[in-house]
């Protein structure tokens, strides 16, 4: 199991495979997890999800941004998505990676790009979440978030339960009364910075969910784990936390029936919907997470053959 996970995480960082994937488009079942390559295709997916009572956060996929021109293109795609959300009156938000905005290039570039996006987001009343990436970018991402949050209300970020530092980060961020997405974490990290045992990750996940909710902040619990979902339900019931202070989030293409069930139970359920040509790295990380995903893809390939 771990060997397979490590293998797909290794593939997710392969630049040559990323370029090939861009060239040949969505193949081999990737369309189950990615809502097409264009904003027009993504909008149709979002409309369908909205009709089922599901909210959305949309993400234009992009990895290995290593120059200012590419970062600018990513900004343009994000603004295009914001305009589509506003123009179509979709129940949707925007998620983005700070590296795709130029985080690895310079502080000035990423700040200027984010300011452009937030200006458009405020015009169209669209909330923006800065996704969390691997540990080496964690501190930079949180620093960026703090600077932007000081001037903008409709921006959030993500904390990963498998990192030791998240317990302290969630307390430190409380000063900003942030809207946070809480996740287990999907990158391969050293035991020096992350809990190696699933049981410890789960315990920390529950700890930061409780802390953030009891601090009175809006909390997005991003998980497919029924144990974590049930824990959250019991927690909000015990402490009489209103349903408008939190939401559940899941990935597009995974556990759709469960997503609809949660909506029917009266909970807010948001689906993370990625799209774009740079889908390869995201796709590999989804395969790494669950062997069942790999089986699904292999079955699809066999049918095509």
C-alpha positions in Angstrom: 0.0 0.0 0.0 2.7 2.5 1.0 4.9 1.5 -1.9 2.1 2.2 -4.3 1.4 5.5 -2.7 5.0 6.6 -2.8 5.2 5.5 -6.5 2.3 7.7 -7.6 3.5 10.6 -5.5 6.9 10.3 -7.2 5.1 10.2 -10.6 3.2 13.4 -9.7 6.4 15.4 -9.6 7.7 14.1 -13.0 8.0 17.1 -15.3 8.3 15.0 -18.5 5.1 13.1 -17.7 3.4 16.4 -16.9 4.3 17.8 -20.4 3.1 14.6 -22.1 -0.2 14.8 -20.2 -0.7 18.4 -21.4 0.0 17.3 -25.0 -2.4 14.3 -25.1 -5.2 15.6 -22.9 -7.4 13.9 -20.4 -7.0 10.1 -20.8 -7.2 6.9 -18.9 -10.0 7.9 -16.5 -8.7 11.3 -15.4 -12.0 12.9 -16.4 -13.5 11.2 -13.4 -11.6 13.6 -11.2 -11.1 16.6 -13.5 -14.0 18.6 -14.9 -12.6 19.2 -18.4 -9.8 21.4 -19.8 -11.8 24.6 -20.3 -13.8 27.0 -18.0 -16.8 26.3 -20.3 -16.6 22.6 -19.5 -16.1 23.3 -15.8 -19.1 25.6 -15.7 -21.4 22.8 -16.9 -20.1 20.5 -14.2 -20.7 23.2 -11.6 -24.2 23.9 -12.8 -25.0 20.2 -12.5 -23.6 20.0 -9.0 -25.5 23.1 -7.9 -28.7 21.6 -9.1 -28.1 18.8 -6.6 -27.7 21.2 -3.8 -23.9 21.0 -3.8 -21.6 24.0 -3.5 -18.3 24.1 -5.3 -14.8 25.4 -5.1 -13.1 25.5 -8.5 -9.4 25.2 -9.2 -7.5 25.9 -12.4 -4.8 23.3 -12.2 -1.2 24.4 -12.6 2.2 23.1 -11.4 5.9 23.8 -12.0 5.4 27.5 -12.6 9.0 28.8 -13.0 8.6 32.2 -14.7 6.6 35.4 -14.4 4.9 35.0 -17.7 3.4 31.6 -16.8 2.3 33.0 -13.4 0.5 35.8 -15.2 -1.3 33.3 -17.4 -2.4 31.5 -14.3 -3.8 34.7 -12.9 -5.7 35.4 -16.1 -7.3 31.9 -15.9 -8.3 32.5 -12.2 -9.9 35.9 -13.1 -11.7 34.2 -16.0 -13.0 31.6 -13.5 -14.1 34.3 -11.1 -15.9 36.2 -13.9 -17.7 32.9 -15.0 -18.8 32.3 -11.4 -20.2 35.8 -11.1 -21.6 36.0 -14.6 -23.4 32.6 -14.3 -24.4 33.2 -10.7 -22.9 29.9 -9.7 -22.7 28.7 -6.0 -19.0 28.5 -6.2 -15.7 29.8 -4.9 -12.1 29.8 -6.2 -9.2 27.7 -4.9 -5.6 28.3 -6.1 -2.0 27.3 -5.3 0.4 30.1 -4.3 3.2 28.5 -6.4 1.0 29.0 -9.5 0.8 32.7 -8.6 4.6 33.0 -8.4 5.4 32.1 -4.7 8.7 30.5 -5.7 9.7 33.5 -7.9 9.4 36.4 -5.5 7.3 37.9 -2.7 6.5 40.9 -4.9 5.3 38.8 -7.8 3.0 36.6 -5.8 1.6 39.6 -3.8 0.8 41.6 -7.0 -0.8 38.6 -8.6 -2.9 37.8 -5.6 -4.0 41.5 -5.4 -5.2 41.3 -9.0 -7.2 38.2 -8.2 -8.7 39.5 -5.0 -9.8 42.7 -6.7 -11.8 40.7 -9.3 -13.0 38.4 -6.5 -14.4 41.3 -4.5 -16.1 42.8 -7.6 -17.9 39.5 -8.2 -18.4 38.5 -4.5 -16.3 35.3 -4.9 -14.4 33.8 -1.9 -10.8 32.7 -2.6 -8.9 29.9 -0.8 -5.1 29.6 -1.0 -4.4 25.9 -1.1 -1.6 24.4 1.1 1.2 22.6 -0.7 4.2 20.7 0.6 5.9 21.5 3.9 8.7 23.6 2.3 6.0 26.1 1.2 3.9 26.1 4.4 5.5 29.0 6.2 5.6 31.2 3.0 1.9 30.4 2.3 0.8 31.3 5.7 2.8 34.5 5.7 1.2 35.4 2.4 -2.3 34.7 3.7 -1.7 36.9 6.8 -0.6 39.8 4.6 -3.7 39.5 2.4 -6.1 38.8 5.2 -5.1 42.0 6.9 -6.7 43.9 3.9 -9.3 41.4 2.5 -12.2 39.6 4.1 -13.0 37.0 1.5 -9.9 35.0 1.6 -9.0 31.7 3.4 -6.3 29.1 3.4 -5.7 25.5 4.4 -4.1 23.7 7.3 -2.9 20.0 7.1 -3.5 17.7 10.1 -0.5 15.6 9.4 1.9 18.4 10.2 3.1 18.8 13.8 3.1 22.6 13.4 -0.7 22.9 12.6 -1.7 22.8 16.2 0.3 26.0 16.8 -0.6 27.5 13.5 -4.4 27.3 14.2 -4.0 29.1 17.5 -1.7 31.8 15.9 -4.1 32.3 13.0 -7.1 32.8 15.4 -6.0 36.5 15.6 -7.2 36.8 12.0 -10.6 35.1 12.6 -9.9 33.0 9.4 -12.0 30.8 7.3 -9.9 27.7 7.1 -10.1 24.4 5.2 -8.8 21.6 7.4 -7.4 18.5 5.7 -5.3 15.5 6.6 -2.7 16.3 3.9 -1.8 14.6 0.6 2.0 15.1 0.2 4.8 12.8 1.1 6.5 14.4 4.1 9.4 13.4 6.5 8.6 12.1 10.0 10.6 15.1 11.2 7.7 17.4 10.2 4.7 15.2 9.9 3.0 12.4 11.9 3.9 9.1 10.3 1.0 7.1 11.9 -2.6 7.5 10.6 -4.0 7.3 14.1 -1.9 10.3 15.1 -3.0 12.2 12.0 -6.6 11.5 12.8 -6.3 12.5 16.4 -4.6 15.8 15.4 -7.3 16.3 12.7 -10.0 16.1 15.4 -8.0 18.4 17.7 -7.7 21.2 15.1 -11.3 20.9 14.0 -12.5 21.3 17.6 -10.1 24.2 18.3 -11.1 26.1 15.2 -14.8 25.6 15.7 -14.7 26.5 19.4 -12.7 29.6 18.6 -15.8 30.7 16.7 -14.3 30.6 13.2 -15.8 29.2 10.0 -14.5 25.7 9.4 -14.4 23.6 6.2 -13.8 20.0 7.1 -12.3 18.4 3.9 -12.5 14.7 4.3 -13.9 11.5 2.8 -13.5 9.7 6.2 -16.8 8.9 7.8 -15.2 8.7 11.2 -14.1 12.4 11.0 -17.5 13.4 9.6 -19.3 11.6 12.4 -16.9 13.2 15.0 -17.8 16.7 13.6 -21.5 16.0 13.7 -21.2 15.0 17.4 -19.0 17.9 18.2 -21.3 20.6 16.8 -24.3 18.9 18.5 -22.5 18.8 21.8 -21.4 22.4 21.7 -24.6 23.7 19.9 -22.6 25.1 16.9 -24.8 26.4 14.2 -24.7 24.7 10.7 -23.7 28.0 9.1 -20.4 28.0 10.9 -19.0 25.0 9.1 -19.2 22.9 5.9 -18.0 19.5 4.7 -15.8 19.3 1.6 -15.0 16.4 -0.7 -13.2 16.0 -4.1 -15.0 15.8 -7.4 -15.4 12.2 -8.5 -15.1 10.7 -5.1 -18.1 9.5 -2.9 -20.7 11.5 -4.8 -23.6 9.7 -3.2 -22.2 10.5 0.2 -22.0 14.1 -0.8 -25.7 14.2 -1.7 -26.6 12.4 1.5 -24.9 15.1 3.6 -26.9 17.8 1.7 -30.1 15.9 2.4 -29.2 15.7 6.1 -29.1 19.5 6.1 -25.3 20.1 6.0 -23.4 22.4 3.6 -21.4 20.3 1.3 -18.8 21.8 -1.1 -17.1 19.9 -3.9 -13.5 20.6 -5.0 -13.7 20.8 -8.8 -10.4 21.0 -10.6 -10.1 21.7 -14.4 -7.5 22.7 -16.9 -4.8 21.1 -19.1 -2.2 20.8 -16.3 -4.1 17.9 -14.6 -1.4 15.3 -14.4 0.1 16.0 -10.9 -3.4 16.3 -9.3 -4.5 13.0 -11.0 -1.4 11.1 -9.7 -2.1 12.3 -6.1 -5.7 11.1 -6.3 -4.4 7.6 -7.4 -1.9 7.7 -4.6 -4.6 8.3 -2.0 -6.8 5.2 -2.6 -6.0 1.9 -4.4 -9.7 1.8 -5.4 -9.0 4.7 -7.7 -6.2 2.8 -9.4 -8.6 -0.2 -9.9 -11.2 2.1 -11.4 -8.7 3.5 -13.9 -7.4 0.1 -14.9 -11.0 -1.1 -15.4 -11.7 1.8 -17.7 -8.5 1.2 -19.7 -9.5 -2.5 -20.2 -13.0 -1.4 -21.4 -11.4 1.0 -23.9 -9.2 -1.8 -25.2 
